[in-house]
Amino acid sequence: MHGPTAWMLYLYQKHMKEARGLDPKTISARMRHLGQFAISLDGKELDRLKPDDIIRFKESLNASEAEKMPGKKDLAAPTIVQTFHDLRAFIEWLVKQPGYRTLQRDLADYCTPSRRLTAIANAPKTKHVPSAADIFATLKDMPTKTACERRDRAVIACLFLTGVRDGALVSLRLKHMDIEGRCVHQDAREVNTKFSKTMRTGWFPVGKDIAAIVTDWIEERRASGAEDDDPLFPRAPSAVRAHHPVYKDEFWKTASPVREIIRKATEAAGIPYFRPHSVRATLARMCLSWVRSSEELKALSQNLGHEDISTTMEHYATLSDRRQRQLVHGMWDRSETPEEDLELVDLISQVPSESRHVLKTMAQALIKR
């Protein structure tokens, strides 16, 4: 790569960091794609860039997706499309720089990916989402004899109870969990949240047993001498920490241990492995059965950290094929039910759970007549 090309790539990297405020990981991924393009130019300088140069690069990427050669690691359609988008953004910036303003004005348009590739890249991906029953079964079979075992069980229970991402989970401090308020404070100054967004979210209504696993762990941490700023889930929890005041609990450096905890637990329980992030999709699907108003749906969506409810519905709350068919078949049954019966069901659903035993007693009395 010649000096002028390397210099412009450096300046663009600086632009993404300082002018755009992009995350280092995002910048690294974009620079990797731009590096591939620079190599494809075979020494040609950027100030002599022509549409044919971009077309050849596109054809080389498209070929890697189409050929599927044995033993060769092919580029996935989403990766190719993202590469085109990253190249387009770079060229749009490049043509505004001194010495490059004579480049063809519509040069960036040649970075547009084909409709076929775009459709493939945007196609919904089939991902395994555990059922609530799977999570309950996984937790039930987890051992609890040692502090590490109780920590591991609390890790999975906390994912289910709070819906936090695994990156945030491993950076939570004890002070961030409010037992009395049944919420978690994800302070972006200390917690590794997505887009560095600070939010206070309530615990999801997944059951008192799940909440108890988490609260018991918090109380155990406190009893061992852990303080507000100590990690909620330390790397090596010690039951005798209180006897060693010099000892300092450490945070996990990555979220990899969370995935390993789930892998071991699901294998022991005979449950298919699920990624930590997929628990959020489980909660989103459960939200659909919990809500009784659009306001409640919005509240639960925000509780997942989504500003736009369409994010929850499109990417997290997608129904499984089996559940979709069940609901559609249920609509058939409902369409054949007398209107007065539907009204009765609707009224019963509005009665508080603590008062439904009265209705049950009355219904039993009427049947006996």
Buried (B, 14 or more C-beta within 10 A) or exposed (E): EEEEBEEBBEEBBEBBBEEEEBBEEEBEBBBEBBEBBBEBBEEBEBBEBEEEBBEEBBEEBBEBBEEEEEEEEBBEBBBBBBBBBBBBBBBEBBBEBEEBEEBEEEBBEBBBBBEEBBEBBEEEEEEEBBBBEBBBBBBEBBEEEEBBEBBBBBBBBBBBBBBBBBBBBBBBBBBBBEEEEBBBBBBBEBBBBEEEEEBEBBBBBBBEEBBEBBBBBBEBBEEBBBEEEBBBBBBEBBEEBEEEEEEEBEBBEEBEBBBEBBEEBBEEBEBEBBBBBBBBBBBBBBBBEEBEEEEEBBEBBBBBBBEEBEBBBEEBBBEEEEBEEEEEEEEEEEEEEEEEEEEEEEEEEEEEEEEEEEEEEEEEEEEEE
